[in-house]
Amino acid sequence: MDDKPIQPEEPFPQQGRERMICPQPISALGTGEPNMEKPLLARMSPERVFMMGDNPALPRMPKAPKLLDFFRLRFSQITYHHLLQSAKNALDAGHDERIVIACLLHDISNGAFLRTEHGYWSAQMVAPYVSEEIAWAIQYHQALRYFADESAGFEYPDSYNHFFGADYEPPEYIQQAHREARAHRWYMTSRLITVHDQYSFQDNVVIDPEMFTDIIGRNFRQPRAGLGFDGSPVAHMWRTMIWPNNFL
């Protein structure tokens, strides 16, 4: 990976103009919402352009953002608190750092990127920066959360009965992933993510993310150029979180 910064000093300057945000196409599919592109295109003028670069409604990211910058400045509140609680629960349970960092990262896609297939997206986003075991565990936790393992202390979440209905059955690819994970040497690493996942939605729990700074430093290879600007195969995903409202 190239650590030479490529972020411009003033990305996409559009000062003094109204900037229109066009919803991402995938967010409107199946919702019955009208196509927003044509009405917005019709509104274009020299004083009205599409959003590119820093949205004034969002806090501005540092030029070379680190992992915790995304936690503080881009993650939804529920994801921010959930990931910190998951990691703290794993730490308090006495697990080693690979379990703690896996819990800290397992739902990172949900934070400010995509919910759908979040285990796969989250694993891909962090794969260049963590060990193969951690990325694998994050990917497979998506399947394992649908299947109980009493020996590990994991029951099928009651919340899923409310979310999806008591008659919901995971699709075949999820069932296949569960079978693969159960036979894998890193099964318990992934299973422990699910153990510390479902009980980490407590209100009024305040955790300082800085408590994980040393663990991150030992287990997450943060590029000098900043996440999104290091030339990695996933840099575009991190840039999408920096500038989530870009038209193109």
Sine and cosine of phi, psi and omega as CSV:
sin_phi,cos_phi,sin_psi,cos_psi,sin_omega,cos_omega
0.00,0.00,0.59,-0.81,0.00,-1.00
-1.00,0.01,0.85,-0.53,-0.02,-1.00
-1.00,-0.03,0.14,0.99,0.03,-1.00
-0.97,0.23,0.84,-0.53,-0.05,-1.00
-0.87,0.49,0.65,-0.76,0.04,-1.00
-0.85,-0.53,0.00,1.00,-0.01,-1.00
-0.94,0.34,0.80,-0.60,0.00,-1.00
-0.93,0.36,0.35,-0.94,-0.03,-1.00
-0.89,0.46,-0.72,0.69,0.03,-1.00
-0.79,-0.61,1.00,0.06,-0.10,-1.00
-0.92,0.39,0.77,-0.64,0.15,-0.99
0.78,0.62,0.87,0.49,-0.04,-1.00
-0.90,0.43,0.79,-0.61,0.01,-1.00
-0.64,-0.77,0.50,0.87,-0.09,-1.00
-0.87,0.49,0.57,-0.82,0.08,-1.00
0.99,0.16,0.13,0.99,0.01,-1.00
-0.83,-0.55,0.50,-0.87,0.17,-0.99
-0.95,0.32,0.73,-0.69,-0.03,-1.00
-0.89,-0.45,0.88,-0.48,-0.07,-1.00
-1.00,0.00,0.66,-0.75,0.04,-1.00
-0.97,-0.24,0.86,-0.50,0.07,-1.00
-0.99,-0.11,0.85,-0.53,-0.01,-1.00
-0.85,0.53,0.55,-0.83,0.06,-1.00
-0.89,0.45,0.69,-0.72,-0.07,-1.00
-0.79,0.61,-0.64,0.77,-0.09,-1.00
-0.91,0.41,-0.41,0.91,-0.03,-1.00
-0.96,0.26,-0.30,0.95,-0.04,-1.00
-0.97,-0.24,-0.22,0.98,-0.04,-1.00
-0.88,0.48,0.74,-0.67,0.06,-1.00
0.98,0.21,0.05,1.00,-0.05,-1.00
-0.99,-0.13,-0.22,0.98,-0.07,-1.00
0.99,0.15,0.03,1.00,0.03,-1.00
-0.95,0.30,0.61,-0.79,0.00,-1.00
-0.93,0.36,0.39,-0.92,0.08,-1.00
-0.90,0.43,0.86,-0.51,-0.09,-1.00
-1.00,0.05,-0.24,0.97,-0.10,-0.99
-0.89,0.45,-0.75,0.66,-0.09,-1.00
-0.89,0.45,-0.73,0.69,0.05,-1.00
-0.87,0.49,-0.61,0.80,0.00,-1.00
-0.94,0.33,-0.64,0.77,0.06,-1.00
-0.87,0.50,-0.60,0.80,0.00,-1.00
-0.93,0.38,-0.36,0.93,-0.03,-1.00
-1.00,0.01,-0.11,0.99,-0.07,-1.00
-0.88,0.47,0.56,-0.83,0.06,-1.00
-0.32,-0.95,0.11,-0.99,0.06,-1.00
-0.86,0.52,-0.43,0.90,0.00,-1.00
-0.99,-0.14,-0.04,1.00,-0.06,-1.00
-0.70,-0.71,0.92,-0.40,-0.07,-1.00
-0.76,-0.64,0.13,-0.99,0.05,-1.00
-0.99,0.12,0.50,-0.87,-0.01,-1.00
-0.90,0.43,0.80,-0.60,0.17,-0.99
-0.63,-0.78,0.74,-0.68,0.04,-1.00
1.00,0.06,-0.50,-0.87,-0.13,-0.99
-0.92,0.40,0.84,-0.54,0.10,-0.99
-1.00,0.07,0.86,-0.51,-0.02,-1.00
-0.85,0.52,-0.32,0.95,0.01,-1.00
-0.97,0.22,-0.17,0.98,-0.02,-1.00
-0.92,-0.39,0.53,-0.85,0.10,-0.99
-0.90,0.43,0.63,-0.78,-0.03,-1.00
-0.97,0.24,0.71,-0.71,0.00,-1.00
-0.98,0.17,0.45,-0.89,0.12,-0.99
-0.89,0.46,0.30,-0.95,-0.01,-1.00
-0.91,0.41,-0.54,0.84,0.03,-1.00
-0.82,-0.58,0.97,0.25,-0.15,-0.99
-0.92,0.38,0.61,-0.79,0.08,-1.00
-0.97,-0.26,0.10,-0.99,-0.09,-1.00
-0.82,0.57,-0.75,0.66,-0.07,-1.00
-0.94,0.35,-0.33,0.94,0.12,-0.99
-0.90,0.44,-0.61,0.79,0.04,-1.00
-0.93,0.37,-0.63,0.78,0.07,-1.00
-0.84,0.55,-0.76,0.65,-0.12,-0.99
-0.97,0.25,-0.61,0.79,-0.23,-0.97
-0.95,-0.32,-0.21,0.98,-0.06,-1.00
-0.76,-0.65,-0.38,0.93,-0.10,-0.99
-0.98,0.20,0.58,-0.81,0.15,-0.99
-0.88,0.48,0.43,-0.90,-0.04,-1.00
-0.87,0.49,-0.64,0.77,-0.04,-1.00
-0.92,0.40,-0.63,0.78,0.02,-1.00
-0.94,0.33,-0.68,0.74,0.02,-1.00
-0.81,0.58,-0.79,0.61,-0.04,-1.00
-0.94,0.34,-0.61,0.79,-0.04,-1.00
-0.90,0.43,-0.72,0.69,-0.04,-1.00
-0.92,0.39,-0.64,0.77,0.04,-1.00
-0.91,0.42,-0.66,0.75,0.03,-1.00
-0.91,0.41,-0.67,0.74,0.01,-1.00
-0.86,0.52,-0.74,0.67,-0.02,-1.00
-0.92,0.40,-0.65,0.76,0.02,-1.00
-0.90,0.43,-0.64,0.77,0.04,-1.00
-0.89,0.46,-0.66,0.75,0.03,-1.00
-0.91,0.42,-0.64,0.77,0.02,-1.00
-0.91,0.42,-0.71,0.71,-0.01,-1.00
-0.91,0.42,-0.46,0.89,0.01,-1.00
-0.98,0.20,-0.10,0.99,0.07,-1.00
1.00,0.02,0.23,0.97,0.01,-1.00
-0.96,0.27,0.40,-0.92,-0.01,-1.00
-0.97,0.24,0.08,-1.00,-0.20,-0.98
-0.92,0.40,-0.47,0.89,0.00,-1.00
-0.91,0.40,-0.54,0.84,0.06,-1.00
-0.95,0.30,-0.66,0.75,-0.02,-1.00
-0.89,0.46,-0.73,0.68,-0.03,-1.00
-0.93,0.36,-0.56,0.83,0.06,-1.00
-0.89,0.46,-0.66,0.75,0.05,-1.00
-0.92,0.39,-0.60,0.80,0.00,-1.00
-0.91,0.41,-0.46,0.89,-0.12,-0.99
-0.95,-0.31,-0.13,0.99,-0.28,-0.96
-0.90,0.44,-0.53,0.85,-0.01,-1.00
-0.93,-0.36,0.47,0.88,-0.13,-0.99
-0.89,0.46,-0.52,0.86,0.05,-1.00
-0.89,0.46,-0.60,0.80,0.01,-1.00
-0.89,0.46,-0.41,0.91,-0.13,-0.99
-0.85,0.52,-0.82,0.57,-0.05,-1.00
-0.43,-0.90,0.53,0.85,-0.06,-1.00
-0.74,-0.68,-1.00,0.05,-0.02,-1.00
-0.63,-0.78,0.65,-0.76,0.10,-1.00
-1.00,0.08,-0.67,0.74,-0.05,-1.00
-0.87,0.49,0.73,-0.69,0.00,-1.00
0.81,0.58,0.65,0.76,-0.16,-0.99
-0.91,0.43,-0.49,0.87,0.03,-1.00
-0.90,0.43,-0.66,0.75,0.00,-1.00
-0.94,0.33,-0.72,0.70,0.02,-1.00
-0.89,0.46,-0.70,0.72,-0.03,-1.00
-0.88,0.47,-0.69,0.72,0.00,-1.00
-0.89,0.46,-0.68,0.74,-0.01,-1.00
-0.91,0.41,-0.63,0.77,-0.03,-1.00
-0.88,0.47,-0.58,0.82,-0.10,-0.99
-0.98,-0.21,-0.12,0.99,-0.12,-0.99
-0.81,0.58,-0.64,0.77,0.00,-1.00
-0.94,0.35,-0.18,0.98,-0.18,-0.98
-0.89,-0.45,-0.10,1.00,-0.03,-1.00
-0.77,-0.64,0.11,-0.99,0.04,-1.00
-0.94,0.35,0.34,-0.94,0.02,-1.00
-0.87,0.50,-0.61,0.79,0.00,-1.00
-0.89,0.46,-0.69,0.72,-0.03,-1.00
-0.91,0.41,-0.71,0.71,0.02,-1.00
-0.88,0.47,-0.67,0.75,0.03,-1.00
-0.88,0.48,-0.71,0.70,-0.04,-1.00
-0.89,0.45,-0.64,0.77,0.02,-1.00
-0.91,0.42,-0.69,0.73,0.01,-1.00
-0.87,0.49,-0.74,0.67,-0.13,-0.99
-0.98,0.18,-0.20,0.98,0.05,-1.00
-0.90,0.44,-0.43,0.90,0.02,-1.00
-0.86,0.51,-0.67,0.75,0.01,-1.00
-0.98,0.21,-0.66,0.75,-0.12,-0.99
-0.91,0.42,-0.45,0.89,-0.05,-1.00
-0.92,0.40,-0.26,0.96,0.01,-1.00
-1.00,-0.01,-0.04,1.00,-0.11,-0.99
-0.75,-0.66,0.81,-0.58,-0.03,-1.00
-0.94,0.34,0.48,-0.88,0.16,-0.99
-0.59,-0.80,1.00,-0.04,-0.07,-1.00
-0.88,0.48,-0.52,0.85,-0.02,-1.00
-0.91,0.41,-0.43,0.91,0.03,-1.00
-0.99,-0.15,-0.03,1.00,0.00,-1.00
0.99,0.14,0.43,0.90,0.00,-1.00
-0.90,-0.43,0.84,-0.54,0.09,-1.00
-0.95,-0.32,0.43,-0.90,0.08,-1.00
-0.85,0.52,0.80,-0.60,-0.11,-0.99
-0.90,0.45,0.76,-0.65,0.09,-1.00
-0.85,0.52,-0.55,0.84,-0.04,-1.00
-0.88,0.48,-0.49,0.87,-0.02,-1.00
-0.93,0.37,-0.51,0.86,0.07,-1.00
-0.90,0.44,-0.57,0.82,0.03,-1.00
-0.98,0.22,-0.64,0.77,-0.04,-1.00
-0.93,0.37,-0.70,0.71,-0.22,-0.98
-0.89,-0.46,-0.20,0.98,-0.08,-1.00
0.99,-0.13,0.54,-0.84,-0.07,-1.00
-0.92,0.39,-0.33,0.94,-0.03,-1.00
-1.00,-0.09,0.15,0.99,-0.03,-1.00
-0.93,0.36,0.68,-0.73,0.11,-0.99
-0.81,-0.59,0.75,-0.66,0.01,-1.00
-0.88,0.48,0.53,-0.85,0.03,-1.00
-0.91,0.42,0.25,-0.97,-0.12,-0.99
-0.86,0.51,-0.62,0.78,-0.04,-1.00
-0.90,0.43,-0.52,0.85,0.07,-1.00
-0.95,0.31,-0.65,0.76,0.04,-1.00
-0.90,0.44,-0.63,0.78,0.05,-1.00
-0.91,0.42,-0.66,0.75,0.04,-1.00
-0.89,0.46,-0.60,0.80,0.05,-1.00
-0.89,0.46,-0.69,0.72,0.02,-1.00
-0.90,0.44,-0.66,0.75,0.03,-1.00
-0.89,0.45,-0.69,0.73,-0.04,-1.00
-0.91,0.42,-0.66,0.75,-0.03,-1.00
-0.87,0.49,-0.46,0.89,-0.03,-1.00
-1.00,-0.07,0.05,1.00,-0.12,-0.99
-0.99,-0.13,0.48,-0.88,-0.04,-1.00
-0.93,0.37,-0.33,0.94,0.00,-1.00
-0.98,-0.19,0.30,0.95,-0.04,-1.00
-0.80,0.60,-0.75,0.66,-0.12,-0.99
-0.93,0.38,-0.49,0.87,0.08,-1.00
-0.87,0.50,-0.71,0.71,0.01,-1.00
-0.95,0.30,-0.64,0.77,0.00,-1.00
-0.88,0.48,-0.62,0.79,-0.02,-1.00
-0.93,0.37,-0.41,0.91,0.15,-0.99
-0.87,0.49,-0.73,0.69,-0.02,-1.00
-0.91,0.41,-0.57,0.82,0.01,-1.00
-0.88,0.47,-0.69,0.73,-0.04,-1.00
-1.00,-0.06,0.14,0.99,0.02,-1.00
-1.00,0.01,-0.80,0.60,-0.21,-0.98
-0.97,0.26,-0.27,0.96,-0.01,-1.00
-0.96,-0.29,0.39,0.92,-0.12,-0.99
-0.87,-0.49,0.73,0.69,0.04,-1.00
-0.80,-0.60,0.61,0.79,-0.06,-1.00
-0.99,0.16,0.70,-0.72,0.09,-1.00
-0.98,0.21,0.39,-0.92,0.10,-0.99
0.87,0.48,0.48,0.88,0.12,-0.99
-0.96,-0.28,0.89,-0.46,-0.05,-1.00
-0.96,-0.29,0.86,-0.52,0.01,-1.00
-0.79,-0.61,0.80,-0.60,0.03,-1.00
-0.98,0.21,0.88,-0.47,-0.01,-1.00
-0.87,0.50,-0.38,0.92,-0.01,-1.00
-0.89,0.45,-0.32,0.95,0.02,-1.00
-0.90,0.43,-0.31,0.95,-0.01,-1.00
-0.99,-0.16,0.11,0.99,-0.08,-1.00
-0.84,0.54,-0.74,0.68,-0.04,-1.00
-0.93,0.38,-0.64,0.77,0.02,-1.00
-0.90,0.44,-0.67,0.74,0.06,-1.00
-0.88,0.47,-0.69,0.72,-0.02,-1.00
-0.87,0.49,-0.53,0.85,-0.01,-1.00
-1.00,0.03,-0.29,0.96,-0.16,-0.99
-0.79,-0.62,-0.03,1.00,-0.01,-1.00
-0.71,-0.71,0.90,-0.43,-0.09,-1.00
-0.99,0.14,1.00,-0.02,-0.05,-1.00
-0.98,0.18,0.83,-0.55,-0.03,-1.00
-0.96,0.29,0.59,-0.81,0.01,-1.00
-0.87,0.49,-0.57,0.82,-0.03,-1.00
-0.95,0.31,-0.26,0.97,-0.03,-1.00
0.98,-0.17,0.53,-0.85,0.04,-1.00
-0.90,0.44,0.84,-0.55,-0.07,-1.00
0.95,-0.31,-0.24,0.97,-0.11,-0.99
-0.74,-0.67,0.38,0.93,-0.09,-1.00
-0.96,-0.27,0.05,1.00,0.02,-1.00
0.97,0.25,0.23,0.97,0.01,-1.00
-0.97,0.26,0.30,-0.95,0.02,-1.00
-0.90,0.44,-0.22,0.98,-0.03,-1.00
-0.91,-0.42,0.17,0.98,-0.04,-1.00
-0.85,0.53,-0.57,0.82,-0.02,-1.00
-0.90,0.44,-0.48,0.88,0.03,-1.00
-0.92,0.39,-0.67,0.74,0.01,-1.00
-0.94,0.35,-0.60,0.80,0.07,-1.00
-0.90,0.43,-0.55,0.83,0.04,-1.00
-0.88,0.47,-0.60,0.80,0.05,-1.00
-0.96,0.28,-0.50,0.87,0.06,-1.00
-0.93,0.37,-0.71,0.71,-0.04,-1.00
-0.85,-0.53,0.93,0.36,-0.16,-0.99
-0.95,0.32,-0.25,0.97,-0.08,-1.00
-0.97,-0.25,0.17,0.99,0.02,-1.00
-0.85,0.52,0.65,-0.76,0.04,-1.00
-0.94,0.34,-0.62,0.79,0.03,-1.00
-0.70,-0.72,0.00,0.00,0.00,0.00
